[in-house]
Every structure is written in structure tokens, then in C-alpha cells.
Amino acid sequence: MLRRAVVWRLIHTNPVAAVDRPRVEAPEMNILTNAEITRLTTAYDQLTEVADNNDDRSRWAFAKTITLVALGTALRGGELLALQWRDIELLERRLHAREALVGGEITTLKSRASRRTITLGPRTTAVLADWWQQTPYKGNDELAFPNPHTGNAADPSMLSKYMRQAL
């Protein structure tokens, strides 16, 4: 608005142009230790064992796998839920983040910086390989973490529900 006032010659200079923007300090990330990851994995295993039915057991396995992959890759929830098997190269230990689940729809990531290739560690590679063996959805164009009943995108709220219980 002040820029327009300068153009219309209502003021001589824009006073905001001389103001320095405040620095925003990014908070430090909290990273789980190996011991905390082990405790979380154990919690998932215990919750899977005491589950009442196969449906709950498969949900716990899903939640455990996606949590461990999230910890190993630092992908966001929407990026994980949009991940397709063609984006994962197990032998090369690489994963390509290209899309995200946003508002129930899979869309391409907004910026070039968001689209990235991640080198997988041995634990994350093993978790993904085990998951690929378990899932009936193995096609290149299929989601790596779909709804177990439909093969469509999983509900993000289900993830947070199971993660909270395990934590």
C-alpha cells in the first residue's frame, strides 16, 4: 500500500523500505535417540501382540512401519502417504520424494527443493523390504502405505491415532 502511495506521489519515500526484517529463529529439531526408537518399536510390537483382531494387528504393523520409515527419512506424513513403490529403490537404497497427500488428494510437491532424493540407511531399507514382502500392493504405481482394505490413500488421522497410543 505504501509502495502505491509513492507511485501516486502521496508520499516521497516508503518508510517501510528502511526497516530491517526481524530474524526468525528456527527451533531445534528433537531427534529420537536409538534407545527411544527401540522403546517405540517395542511398544508397537507389544500393542500388535495384544490386538483383538487381525485388522488391528495389520494397522499396528502399518503404523510401526510408517513411523520407522518417517524416522529414517524425515519425510512428512503427506509425503509418506503419497509414496509409491516406483519412488523407492531398495537395491540402490534410495527414495524419491515427489508427491504428497494433501486434503485427501495426491499432488506434486510445491517446490524443487521439496522434491528430493533421500539415501536410505540399512535399517530403513530393511523395514521397507519387510513391508514390501507383507503388503499385497506391490505394483510400481501402487502406494507403499495404502489403506490396507482398499489400496487407496490411507487416512492420515489413523496414523496419528496409532502413533499417540504407541508413544
Disulfide bonds with the S-S distance in Angstrom:
none
